Amino acid sequence: MFKGIVDYLTPSGIFGNIDVHIITHAAITIDRINECERQLNENGLLDEDGKPSAYVNMKSNYMKEFF
């Protein structure tokens, strides 16, 4: 994910030293959102007790962090 973002943005020449930290954080957050989505697709929105899956809440938190 990180390499893809860097490869996409490098030609613009807008990178600075602080950007590596920001892009790293964004790539990790996007990866975690994708993992939550994968888990929800495989296991559904509800757990065995009929309660919302923990991944619903995790994905929501990561989305807030990202945006």
Biopython code that builds the backbone (N, CA, C, O; Angstrom):
import numpy as np
from Bio.PDB.StructureBuilder import StructureBuilder

atoms = [
    (1, "MET", "N", (0.825, -1.179, 0.000)),
    (1, "MET", "CA", (0.000, 0.000, 0.000)),
    (1, "MET", "C", (0.879, 1.255, 0.000)),
    (1, "MET", "O", (0.677, 2.157, -0.813)),
    (2, "PHE", "N", (1.848, 1.309, 0.911)),
    (2, "PHE", "CA", (2.736, 2.477, 1.013)),
    (2, "PHE", "C", (3.440, 2.726, -0.313)),
    (2, "PHE", "O", (3.453, 3.854, -0.807)),
    (3, "LYS", "N", (4.025, 1.682, -0.893)),
    (3, "LYS", "CA", (4.766, 1.826, -2.144)),
    (3, "LYS", "C", (3.856, 2.318, -3.263)),
    (3, "LYS", "O", (4.260, 3.145, -4.081)),
    (4, "GLY", "N", (2.630, 1.810, -3.298)),
    (4, "GLY", "CA", (1.693, 2.247, -4.319)),
    (4, "GLY", "C", (1.377, 3.731, -4.222)),
    (4, "GLY", "O", (1.317, 4.432, -5.232)),
    (5, "ILE", "N", (1.177, 4.201, -3.003)),
    (5, "ILE", "CA", (0.900, 5.622, -2.796)),
    (5, "ILE", "C", (2.108, 6.458, -3.207)),
    (5, "ILE", "O", (1.966, 7.457, -3.913)),
    (6, "VAL", "N", (3.295, 6.048, -2.764)),
    (6, "VAL", "CA", (4.518, 6.788, -3.086)),
    (6, "VAL", "C", (4.748, 6.801, -4.596)),
    (6, "VAL", "O", (5.047, 7.847, -5.172)),
    (7, "ASP", "N", (4.608, 5.642, -5.236)),
    (7, "ASP", "CA", (4.807, 5.569, -6.690)),
    (7, "ASP", "C", (3.834, 6.467, -7.436)),
    (7, "ASP", "O", (4.187, 7.065, -8.453)),
    (8, "TYR", "N", (2.616, 6.562, -6.935)),
    (8, "TYR", "CA", (1.600, 7.384, -7.586)),
    (8, "TYR", "C", (1.905, 8.879, -7.440)),
    (8, "TYR", "O", (1.702, 9.656, -8.374)),
    (9, "LEU", "N", (2.397, 9.273, -6.256)),
    (9, "LEU", "CA", (2.590, 10.698, -5.983)),
    (9, "LEU", "C", (3.979, 11.241, -6.302)),
    (9, "LEU", "O", (4.140, 12.454, -6.432)),
    (10, "THR", "N", (4.982, 10.382, -6.433)),
    (10, "THR", "CA", (6.353, 10.835, -6.647)),
    (10, "THR", "C", (6.511, 11.743, -7.872)),
    (10, "THR", "O", (7.202, 12.757, -7.777)),
    (11, "PRO", "N", (5.909, 11.425, -9.002)),
    (11, "PRO", "CA", (6.109, 12.293, -10.169)),
    (11, "PRO", "C", (5.676, 13.742, -9.955)),
    (11, "PRO", "O", (6.140, 14.638, -10.661)),
    (12, "SER", "N", (4.798, 13.975, -8.995)),
    (12, "SER", "CA", (4.332, 15.350, -8.770)),
    (12, "SER", "C", (5.394, 16.215, -8.104)),
    (12, "SER", "O", (5.339, 17.442, -8.191)),
    (13, "GLY", "N", (6.372, 15.577, -7.431)),
    (13, "GLY", "CA", (7.440, 16.309, -6.778)),
    (13, "GLY", "C", (7.007, 17.069, -5.534)),
    (13, "GLY", "O", (7.657, 18.041, -5.151)),
    (14, "ILE", "N", (5.926, 16.646, -4.897)),
    (14, "ILE", "CA", (5.408, 17.392, -3.744)),
    (14, "ILE", "C", (5.835, 16.814, -2.393)),
    (14, "ILE", "O", (5.419, 17.325, -1.354)),
    (15, "PHE", "N", (6.640, 15.782, -2.386)),
    (15, "PHE", "CA", (7.014, 15.139, -1.127)),
    (15, "PHE", "C", (8.003, 15.960, -0.322)),
    (15, "PHE", "O", (8.899, 16.603, -0.869)),
    (16, "GLY", "N", (7.821, 15.925, 0.987)),
    (16, "GLY", "CA", (8.762, 16.506, 1.931)),
    (16, "GLY", "C", (9.087, 15.446, 2.968)),
    (16, "GLY", "O", (8.553, 14.339, 2.904)),
    (17, "ASN", "N", (9.944, 15.760, 3.915)),
    (17, "ASN", "CA", (10.336, 14.788, 4.932)),
    (17, "ASN", "C", (9.169, 14.328, 5.800)),
    (17, "ASN", "O", (9.118, 13.159, 6.182)),
    (18, "ILE", "N", (8.243, 15.207, 6.115)),
    (18, "ILE", "CA", (7.111, 14.856, 6.972)),
    (18, "ILE", "C", (6.135, 13.929, 6.252)),
    (18, "ILE", "O", (5.397, 13.186, 6.899)),
    (19, "ASP", "N", (6.125, 13.965, 4.942)),
    (19, "ASP", "CA", (5.173, 13.184, 4.168)),
    (19, "ASP", "C", (5.329, 11.684, 4.371)),
    (19, "ASP", "O", (4.341, 10.954, 4.291)),
    (20, "VAL", "N", (6.525, 11.211, 4.628)),
    (20, "VAL", "CA", (6.738, 9.772, 4.830)),
    (20, "VAL", "C", (5.922, 9.297, 6.023)),
    (20, "VAL", "O", (5.282, 8.248, 5.952)),
    (21, "HIS", "N", (5.935, 10.046, 7.111)),
    (21, "HIS", "CA", (5.159, 9.668, 8.300)),
    (21, "HIS", "C", (3.663, 9.671, 7.993)),
    (21, "HIS", "O", (2.950, 8.740, 8.369)),
    (22, "ILE", "N", (3.197, 10.690, 7.328)),
    (22, "ILE", "CA", (1.775, 10.806, 7.009)),
    (22, "ILE", "C", (1.335, 9.691, 6.071)),
    (22, "ILE", "O", (0.284, 9.086, 6.281)),
    (23, "ILE", "N", (2.121, 9.416, 5.049)),
    (23, "ILE", "CA", (1.773, 8.358, 4.097)),
    (23, "ILE", "C", (1.839, 6.987, 4.760)),
    (23, "ILE", "O", (1.008, 6.124, 4.478)),
    (24, "THR", "N", (2.812, 6.780, 5.634)),
    (24, "THR", "CA", (2.897, 5.516, 6.373)),
    (24, "THR", "C", (1.642, 5.314, 7.203)),
    (24, "THR", "O", (1.048, 4.236, 7.183)),
    (25, "HIS", "N", (1.238, 6.342, 7.930)),
    (25, "HIS", "CA", (0.043, 6.257, 8.763)),
    (25, "HIS", "C", (-1.196, 5.993, 7.904)),
    (25, "HIS", "O", (-2.038, 5.172, 8.268)),
    (26, "ALA", "N", (-1.309, 6.675, 6.784)),
    (26, "ALA", "CA", (-2.453, 6.476, 5.883)),
    (26, "ALA", "C", (-2.474, 5.057, 5.335)),
    (26, "ALA", "O", (-3.535, 4.436, 5.278)),
    (27, "ALA", "N", (-1.324, 4.536, 4.932)),
    (27, "ALA", "CA", (-1.254, 3.187, 4.375)),
    (27, "ALA", "C", (-1.650, 2.144, 5.424)),
    (27, "ALA", "O", (-2.373, 1.199, 5.107)),
    (28, "ILE", "N", (-1.196, 2.299, 6.643)),
    (28, "ILE", "CA", (-1.549, 1.360, 7.716)),
    (28, "ILE", "C", (-3.047, 1.413, 7.983)),
    (28, "ILE", "O", (-3.694, 0.375, 8.118)),
    (29, "THR", "N", (-3.596, 2.615, 8.058)),
    (29, "THR", "CA", (-5.025, 2.764, 8.327)),
    (29, "THR", "C", (-5.856, 2.163, 7.199)),
    (29, "THR", "O", (-6.835, 1.465, 7.464)),
    (30, "ILE", "N", (-5.487, 2.418, 5.957)),
    (30, "ILE", "CA", (-6.213, 1.840, 4.817)),
    (30, "ILE", "C", (-6.136, 0.321, 4.846)),
    (30, "ILE", "O", (-7.130, -0.354, 4.584)),
    (31, "ASP", "N", (-4.969, -0.220, 5.162)),
    (31, "ASP", "CA", (-4.816, -1.669, 5.245)),
    (31, "ASP", "C", (-5.725, -2.259, 6.324)),
    (31, "ASP", "O", (-6.336, -3.307, 6.115)),
    (32, "ARG", "N", (-5.815, -1.600, 7.459)),
    (32, "ARG", "CA", (-6.670, -2.084, 8.550)),
    (32, "ARG", "C", (-8.144, -1.982, 8.186)),
    (32, "ARG", "O", (-8.925, -2.871, 8.526)),
    (33, "ILE", "N", (-8.536, -0.915, 7.501)),
    (33, "ILE", "CA", (-9.918, -0.794, 7.024)),
    (33, "ILE", "C", (-10.238, -1.936, 6.070)),
    (33, "ILE", "O", (-11.303, -2.547, 6.160)),
    (34, "ASN", "N", (-9.316, -2.221, 5.158)),
    (34, "ASN", "CA", (-9.520, -3.314, 4.206)),
    (34, "ASN", "C", (-9.644, -4.660, 4.914)),
    (34, "ASN", "O", (-10.458, -5.493, 4.513)),
    (35, "GLU", "N", (-8.845, -4.884, 5.965)),
    (35, "GLU", "CA", (-8.930, -6.140, 6.712)),
    (35, "GLU", "C", (-10.274, -6.253, 7.432)),
    (35, "GLU", "O", (-10.873, -7.328, 7.455)),
    (36, "CYS", "N", (-10.743, -5.169, 8.010)),
    (36, "CYS", "CA", (-12.061, -5.184, 8.646)),
    (36, "CYS", "C", (-13.139, -5.515, 7.618)),
    (36, "CYS", "O", (-14.033, -6.318, 7.884)),
    (37, "GLU", "N", (-13.051, -4.904, 6.460)),
    (37, "GLU", "CA", (-14.020, -5.162, 5.398)),
    (37, "GLU", "C", (-13.976, -6.624, 4.955)),
    (37, "GLU", "O", (-15.018, -7.235, 4.720)),
    (38, "ARG", "N", (-12.770, -7.181, 4.842)),
    (38, "ARG", "CA", (-12.638, -8.589, 4.463)),
    (38, "ARG", "C", (-13.293, -9.491, 5.501)),
    (38, "ARG", "O", (-14.019, -10.424, 5.156)),
    (39, "GLN", "N", (-13.031, -9.206, 6.778)),
    (39, "GLN", "CA", (-13.629, -9.999, 7.858)),
    (39, "GLN", "C", (-15.157, -9.892, 7.845)),
    (39, "GLN", "O", (-15.855, -10.887, 8.044)),
    (40, "LEU", "N", (-15.664, -8.699, 7.611)),
    (40, "LEU", "CA", (-17.116, -8.516, 7.553)),
    (40, "LEU", "C", (-17.724, -9.254, 6.369)),
    (40, "LEU", "O", (-18.805, -9.831, 6.488)),
    (41, "ASN", "N", (-17.048, -9.240, 5.240)),
    (41, "ASN", "CA", (-17.547, -9.964, 4.075)),
    (41, "ASN", "C", (-17.554, -11.472, 4.309)),
    (41, "ASN", "O", (-18.470, -12.169, 3.873)),
    (42, "GLU", "N", (-16.535, -11.968, 4.995)),
    (42, "GLU", "CA", (-16.445, -13.407, 5.254)),
    (42, "GLU", "C", (-17.384, -13.870, 6.352)),
    (42, "GLU", "O", (-17.981, -14.942, 6.249)),
    (43, "ASN", "N", (-17.521, -13.069, 7.407)),
    (43, "ASN", "CA", (-18.224, -13.526, 8.609)),
    (43, "ASN", "C", (-19.540, -12.818, 8.882)),
    (43, "ASN", "O", (-20.264, -13.209, 9.798)),
    (44, "GLY", "N", (-19.865, -11.802, 8.125)),
    (44, "GLY", "CA", (-21.123, -11.084, 8.312)),
    (44, "GLY", "C", (-21.010, -9.949, 9.310)),
    (44, "GLY", "O", (-19.997, -9.788, 9.989)),
    (45, "LEU", "N", (-22.067, -9.174, 9.379)),
    (45, "LEU", "CA", (-22.092, -7.999, 10.239)),
    (45, "LEU", "C", (-22.380, -8.337, 11.694)),
    (45, "LEU", "O", (-22.079, -7.544, 12.586)),
    (46, "LEU", "N", (-22.960, -9.508, 11.944)),
    (46, "LEU", "CA", (-23.336, -9.896, 13.296)),
    (46, "LEU", "C", (-22.504, -11.075, 13.775)),
    (46, "LEU", "O", (-22.094, -11.922, 12.981)),
    (47, "ASP", "N", (-22.256, -11.122, 15.092)),
    (47, "ASP", "CA", (-21.534, -12.267, 15.655)),
    (47, "ASP", "C", (-22.520, -13.392, 15.956)),
    (47, "ASP", "O", (-23.690, -13.311, 15.582)),
    (48, "GLU", "N", (-22.054, -14.436, 16.629)),
    (48, "GLU", "CA", (-22.912, -15.598, 16.918)),
    (48, "GLU", "C", (-24.098, -15.250, 17.817)),
    (48, "GLU", "O", (-25.122, -15.931, 17.782)),
    (49, "ASP", "N", (-23.967, -14.210, 18.607)),
    (49, "ASP", "CA", (-25.031, -13.796, 19.526)),
    (49, "ASP", "C", (-26.002, -12.805, 18.895)),
    (49, "ASP", "O", (-26.933, -12.340, 19.553)),
    (50, "GLY", "N", (-25.788, -12.481, 17.621)),
    (50, "GLY", "CA", (-26.649, -11.530, 16.935)),
    (50, "GLY", "C", (-26.297, -10.083, 17.187)),
    (50, "GLY", "O", (-27.037, -9.180, 16.798)),
    (51, "LYS", "N", (-25.162, -9.858, 17.841)),
    (51, "LYS", "CA", (-24.697, -8.500, 18.102)),
    (51, "LYS", "C", (-23.775, -8.059, 16.969)),
    (51, "LYS", "O", (-23.180, -8.897, 16.291)),
    (52, "PRO", "N", (-23.653, -6.748, 16.761)),
    (52, "PRO", "CA", (-22.742, -6.285, 15.705)),
    (52, "PRO", "C", (-21.320, -6.817, 15.934)),
    (52, "PRO", "O", (-20.803, -6.806, 17.051)),
    (53, "SER", "N", (-20.728, -7.269, 14.870)),
    (53, "SER", "CA", (-19.352, -7.770, 14.912)),
    (53, "SER", "C", (-18.412, -6.679, 15.406)),
    (53, "SER", "O", (-18.634, -5.497, 15.141)),
    (54, "ALA", "N", (-17.374, -7.068, 16.116)),
    (54, "ALA", "CA", (-16.368, -6.104, 16.577)),
    (54, "ALA", "C", (-15.735, -5.378, 15.394)),
    (54, "ALA", "O", (-15.271, -4.247, 15.537)),
    (55, "TYR", "N", (-15.715, -6.021, 14.228)),
    (55, "TYR", "CA", (-15.114, -5.402, 13.050)),
    (55, "TYR", "C", (-15.912, -4.201, 12.557)),
    (55, "TYR", "O", (-15.351, -3.313, 11.916)),
    (56, "VAL", "N", (-17.210, -4.158, 12.843)),
    (56, "VAL", "CA", (-18.026, -2.998, 12.468)),
    (56, "VAL", "C", (-17.519, -1.767, 13.209)),
    (56, "VAL", "O", (-17.315, -0.710, 12.612)),
    (57, "ASN", "N", (-17.319, -1.915, 14.513)),
    (57, "ASN", "CA", (-16.841, -0.804, 15.328)),
    (57, "ASN", "C", (-15.401, -0.439, 14.971)),
    (57, "ASN", "O", (-15.061, 0.741, 14.882)),
    (58, "MET", "N", (-14.561, -1.448, 14.766)),
    (58, "MET", "CA", (-13.169, -1.167, 14.400)),
    (58, "MET", "C", (-13.095, -0.407, 13.088)),
    (58, "MET", "O", (-12.349, 0.565, 12.970)),
    (59, "LYS", "N", (-13.873, -0.852, 12.094)),
    (59, "LYS", "CA", (-13.846, -0.180, 10.795)),
    (59, "LYS", "C", (-14.307, 1.268, 10.931)),
    (59, "LYS", "O", (-13.723, 2.168, 10.327)),
    (60, "SER", "N", (-15.338, 1.488, 11.713)),
    (60, "SER", "CA", (-15.839, 2.843, 11.932)),
    (60, "SER", "C", (-14.757, 3.723, 12.561)),
    (60, "SER", "O", (-14.566, 4.867, 12.149)),
    (61, "ASN", "N", (-14.057, 3.190, 13.550)),
    (61, "ASN", "CA", (-12.990, 3.956, 14.203)),
    (61, "ASN", "C", (-11.846, 4.269, 13.246)),
    (61, "ASN", "O", (-11.321, 5.382, 13.243)),
    (62, "TYR", "N", (-11.461, 3.290, 12.436)),
    (62, "TYR", "CA", (-10.388, 3.536, 11.465)),
    (62, "TYR", "C", (-10.812, 4.539, 10.405)),
    (62, "TYR", "O", (-10.000, 5.349, 9.957)),
    (63, "MET", "N", (-12.085, 4.493, 9.997)),
    (63, "MET", "CA", (-12.571, 5.450, 9.011)),
    (63, "MET", "C", (-12.511, 6.861, 9.583)),
    (63, "MET", "O", (-12.133, 7.798, 8.879)),
    (64, "LYS", "N", (-12.879, 7.022, 10.852)),
    (64, "LYS", "CA", (-12.810, 8.346, 11.487)),
    (64, "LYS", "C", (-11.362, 8.817, 11.560)),
    (64, "LYS", "O", (-11.077, 9.992, 11.330)),
    (65, "GLU", "N", (-10.457, 7.911, 11.877)),
    (65, "GLU", "CA", (-9.043, 8.258, 11.972)),
    (65, "GLU", "C", (-8.492, 8.682, 10.606)),
    (65, "GLU", "O", (-7.705, 9.624, 10.505)),
    (66, "PHE", "N", (-8.914, 7.979, 9.574)),
    (66, "PHE", "CA", (-8.411, 8.257, 8.229)),
    (66, "PHE", "C", (-8.894, 9.612, 7.709)),
    (66, "PHE", "O", (-8.126, 10.376, 7.125)),
    (67, "PHE", "N", (-10.170, 9.894, 7.931)),
    (67, "PHE", "CA", (-10.730, 11.131, 7.402)),
    (67, "PHE", "C", (-10.665, 12.218, 8.432)),
    (67, "PHE", "O", (-11.092, 13.343, 8.171)),
]
sb = StructureBuilder()
sb.init_structure("model")
sb.init_model(0)
sb.init_chain("A")
sb.init_seg("    ")
for serial, (resi, resn, name, xyz) in enumerate(atoms, 1):
    if name == "N":
        sb.init_residue(resn, " ", resi, " ")
    sb.init_atom(name, np.array(xyz, "f"), 0.0, 1.0, " ", f" {name:<3s}", serial, name[0])
structure = sb.get_structure()
